[in-house]
Amino acid sequence: MSTAPKSQVLKMADLAVYQEGSVVSRQITKAEAGNVTLFAFDAGQELSEHTAPFDALAHVLDGEAEISISGKAYALSAGDAIVMPANEPHAVRASKKFKMLLTMIRA
């Protein structure tokens, strides 16, 4: 998992490639205050319910996903974004293949 070079234009959706039956992740940048990670989910793949100690913004770049937060399901498609609040259980499931940019805010 390498970090993308700084100070260049990035074609975000092209930085992670779909892989059959998998979830692929690529860290774009990491700092003490937070990080940005790109995910590519094959259809039907998921991250099971979990919590995180920090707020996170999930921005769907391509495809469709269902993101559940504290038991409530949200349908998202390309261009949509949602905040996953700190310490609230959440899960992510690919309704179709999808890519998301996840920004974790630690401070």
C-alpha positions in Angstrom: 0.0 0.0 0.0 2.0 3.0 -1.2 1.1 6.6 -0.8 0.5 8.7 -3.9 3.1 11.4 -4.7 2.3 14.9 -3.5 1.7 18.0 -5.7 0.3 16.3 -8.8 -3.1 15.9 -10.4 -4.5 12.5 -9.6 -7.2 10.6 -11.5 -8.7 9.2 -8.3 -10.9 6.5 -9.8 -7.9 5.1 -11.8 -5.7 4.7 -8.8 -7.4 1.5 -7.6 -8.4 -1.3 -10.0 -11.3 -3.7 -9.4 -10.3 -7.2 -8.7 -12.8 -10.1 -8.9 -14.1 -11.2 -5.4 -12.0 -8.6 -3.6 -11.8 -5.2 -1.9 -8.7 -3.3 -3.0 -7.4 -0.3 -1.1 -4.7 2.3 -1.8 -3.6 4.9 0.7 -3.5 8.3 -1.1 -2.1 10.3 1.8 -1.5 9.9 5.5 -0.8 12.5 8.2 -1.2 12.8 12.0 -4.5 14.6 11.6 -6.0 11.9 9.3 -5.7 9.9 6.1 -7.3 9.5 2.7 -7.7 6.0 1.2 -9.2 4.8 -2.1 -11.2 1.6 -2.1 -12.4 -0.5 -5.0 -15.1 -3.1 -4.1 -16.2 -5.9 -6.5 -20.0 -6.4 -6.5 -21.2 -8.1 -3.4 -18.0 -7.4 -1.4 -18.3 -5.7 2.0 -16.7 -4.4 5.1 -18.6 -5.9 8.1 -20.0 -3.7 10.8 -17.4 -2.0 12.9 -16.7 1.2 14.7 -13.9 3.7 14.4 -12.8 6.3 17.0 -12.9 9.1 14.4 -15.3 10.7 11.9 -14.9 9.6 8.3 -16.3 10.9 5.0 -17.1 8.3 2.4 -17.3 9.7 -1.2 -18.5 7.3 -3.9 -16.6 7.9 -7.1 -18.0 5.1 -9.2 -20.8 2.5 -9.0 -23.3 1.9 -6.1 -23.0 1.0 -2.5 -25.1 0.5 0.6 -23.6 2.1 3.8 -25.3 1.3 7.1 -24.8 3.6 10.1 -26.2 2.6 13.5 -28.6 0.2 11.8 -29.9 2.6 9.1 -29.1 1.8 5.5 -28.2 4.5 2.9 -28.0 3.8 -0.8 -25.2 5.8 -2.5 -24.1 6.1 -6.1 -21.4 8.0 -7.9 -21.1 11.6 -6.6 -22.8 10.9 -3.3 -21.0 11.2 0.0 -21.9 10.5 3.7 -20.3 11.2 7.0 -19.8 8.1 9.3 -19.7 9.6 12.8 -17.1 8.4 15.3 -18.0 5.5 17.5 -21.2 4.6 15.6 -21.3 1.1 14.1 -21.2 1.2 10.3 -20.8 -1.3 7.4 -20.2 -1.0 3.7 -21.5 -3.3 1.0 -21.1 -3.1 -2.8 -24.5 -3.2 -4.5 -22.6 -3.1 -7.7 -18.9 -2.6 -8.3 -17.9 0.6 -6.7 -15.1 2.9 -5.7 -15.0 5.2 -2.7 -12.6 7.7 -1.3 -12.5 7.5 2.5 -11.3 10.5 4.4 -10.6 9.8 8.1 -10.3 12.9 10.3 -8.3 12.2 13.5 -8.1 15.7 14.9 
